Amino acid sequence: MDNCVAWKKEEKVYLDLDLDYLERRVGDTIGDENVDSGSKEEDSPADSLDRVKVIFLGAPGVGKSSIIRQFVWNEFFEDYRPTERRETFYPSVVHADRLYELKITDLPTIPYFPVSTHLEWTDFRYYGLRSATAYVLVFDLSNQDTFQYIRTLREQMYEARDMRGVPLLVVGNKQDKLSAVVASGARYRDIVNLVRKHWRCGYVECSARFNCRVVQVFRELMKSIQAAEGTTPSPTPTASHHHHQQQQLRSAHTSRDSSDDKCFII
């Protein structure tokens, strides 16, 4: 179970997102039920603001939209709702004493990754596929044929752009549907070994339906982003914006433990 706590703030979100729903749920938490809440954060954890553009990709029905909505909205739809157009979410996340503004883009299934800006403009206009800060590739653990889609997509991505310093996270969703027979099979082991040992990227298994390890997905994502940043200095915010961030973060950490491995959405 994750040691993360998710907080919510009123955020400007476009397309089909319900602002009234967000307002009603301000202050709710998602994530680990066992997170301690008795200690107080002594110092404000963040002194910078970083904007990160994350794109979720996957075959139809793997649950990438459900993972995002479970993290941002703490909601899950039992009926399958295919992603038919681009949807964008703007949560603010604190991880390892840094404040990030995420732009999470959920896209319909794409037939291929564009190898040039011209193809991106003609076939995937406004998707921003080639300019993302990080990618999350999602497959269905109970339907391992869906892994082949992200495997092909990854190969195309490495041919299409310089992926050095671009974090890539692989997520196996629907862990609740992963049978013991499949989990002990050679194909499952081959997939895990390929991702961890050969691709050498982050790998998380989760269940969006039961909100199990969903926060872990974003914690691993932020770890990868920070590792890719290295020692690069963060942009310096204006004084007024910095003061506003400090107030938000002091409020967010008033009754929560602090460690380098904590992840907050505020």
N, C-alpha and C positions, 0 to 999 in steps of 0.2 A: 504494500500500500504506500502511496506517495506521501512524502513529508512536505507537501506543498499546500499552500492556502491560496485560494483564488478570491480576489475582491473585485467588486464591480464599481464603476463610476458612470455617470451619465455621459455618453459618448455619442458623437455625431456619426451615425452609420447610415449608409444609403441602401437603395433598392428595397428589398422586401422586409427589412428589419423593423421591428415594432418598438418605437421609442417609449410608448406607454408601458410596455412590458418591462423594459429595462428600468424605468423609474420605479416600478413597483418592487423590483428585486434589488435595489441599491442596498449594499451592506450584507447581502446573502453570501455564503461561502460555498465553494465546491472543492472537492479534493479529498484529503485524508481526514477521516473522522477522528483520528487520534492525535492531531496536532495540539501541542500544549498552548494554552492561552492565558497563562498566569504571569508571565514575565513581561517586562517593559523594555523597549528598544531605547538605548541611551543616546545614540547619535543618529542623525538622519543619514540614511544609507547611500543616497545618490547625490552626485554633484554634477551630473551631466545628463543630456537628453540625446538619445540616438534613435534615428528612424530606420526601421528595418522592413524591407519588402519581402514577404514570404509567399510563395506560390505552392498550393496543394495540387497534386496531380495523381490520377489513378484511373483504373478501368471502371466501367459503369457498375454501380452497386456495391463498391468496396467500403463505403461509409466515410469517405473523406469529409463530406459536408457535415455528417453527424459528429465527427470528432471536433470540428471547429465550433459547431453550435453547442456542444456539450461543454466545451471549455469557456466560451464567451457568454453563453446564455443559460447554461445549466438546463438544457432541454433536449429531449430526444423524441423523434417521431417514429412510431412503430411501422407505419406504412412507408413504402419506398417512394421517395420523391426525387426523381432524376434532376441533376443540375442542368438547366437548359440555357443559362446565360451566366455571365460573370457576376459574382457576388463578392463584395469587399467588406471586411470587418476591420475596425480600428481600436483594438484594446491597447491599454498601456500596461506594461509588464515591468516589474522590478525583479532583477535576478543578480545575485552576487554584488549587491550594493550599487547597482546601476539601473537607471530608468530608461526604458525603451518604449517608443511608440511603434507598434507593429501595424503594418498594412498587410493583412492576410487576404489573399485572393483565392477564391474557390472557383475553379473553371470547369466547364463541361469537358468530357473526355475529348482529347485532341488526337487526330489520326497520326500525327508525327510532330516532332520538335523542329521548328524552322531553322534551317542551316544558314540563313542570311536575314538581314534586316528587311530586304525586299519581300521575301516570302512571309515574314512576320507581319509586315504591313498589309500585304494583299490577303492573307488567309486568316490571320489572328490579330487583327487591328485592335489596339487598346488592351491587349492581354498582358503586355509587358513581359513576355516569356524570356527574352534574352537579357533582360536587365535586372532580374531578381537578385536580391541579396542572398537568399537561401531557397532551397527546394525541399518539399516533403513529398515523398513518393509512397502512396498507400496501396496495399494489396489486402485481399481477403484470406485470412488463415484457413478458413473452411473451404475455400475454392482456390487452390494453389495455382490454377491455370492463370489467375489474374496477376501472378508474379511475373509471368513472361511479358506482360504489357509494360510494366515499369522497367524490366530489364532492357527491353528494346529501346524504351524512351531514354533511359540513362545513356546507352551507347550513342544515341543520336545527340544528346546534350553535350557529351564530351567531344563529338565531332563538330558541333555547331558553334561552341564558344569555349573560351579559356576557363576551365573549371578550377584552376588553382586558386585557393582562397575562397571558394564558393561552397559553403556548407551544404551537405546533402544528408537528409535523414530518411531512413526507410522505416515504415510503420506497418506492422501486421495487425490489422483490425479484426474484430469479431473473435477475440480469444475465447469468449464464452461458447462459441460453436466449434472450437477445436477439439476433436475427439482424441481419446488416448491412443487410438490406433494410428491416426494421422500423425500425432505428435511424436510417436515412436518410429515413424517410417523414415526411410532413407531420403525421400524427396524433401521432407521437412528439414532434416539435418543438413542436406546439401544447400538449401536456401539460406539457412542461418549462417553456415560456414562461408558461403560465397559473399554474403553482405559484410560479415564481420572481419573475415580474414583477407579476402581479395579486394573488395571494394573499400574496406577500411573506413567505413562511415558509421554514423550512429544507427542503432537499431532498437526499436521498442515494440513490444506487443501490448495491445490494449483491447478494451471492450468499450466502445462508445455507448452501447446500450446501457451498461451498468456503471458507466463513469469510472471504470477501473483503469488506472494508469494513464488516463487522458492527460492529467497535469504533467505526468512524467514525459509525455511526448514533447510538450513545450519546454520543459526544463532541459531535456537533452538538446532540443533545438537551440536554446539560448546558450548552452554550454558550447555547442559547435560554433555558433556565431562569435562568441567571445574568444574562443581558441583561434579562429581565423583572423580576428582583429589583432591578436598579438599585443604588442605594446603601442599600437597606434593611438595617439591621443584623441579624446572625444571632442566633438564640437563644444564650444563654450556658449551656453545659453545667455540670454540677456538677464540683467539683474532682476527685473520684475518677474520674468518667467521662472528664473531660478528660485525666487522666493516662493512662488506658487507651488513649485515642485516640492520644496522643502516642507511646506505645510501639508501637502497631500501625503508625503511619505511619513511624516511624524504621526499623522492620524492613522495611517495604515499599519504602523508598527507599534502603536501604543500598547497593545495587549498580545503581541506575538513574539516568539523567539526569533533570533536572528542568527543566520549562519551563511556561509558562502554557497550552500546548496539549496537555499530557500528560493522560492519563485512566487511572486505575487502578481495578480492582475488587478489593477485598481481603476 
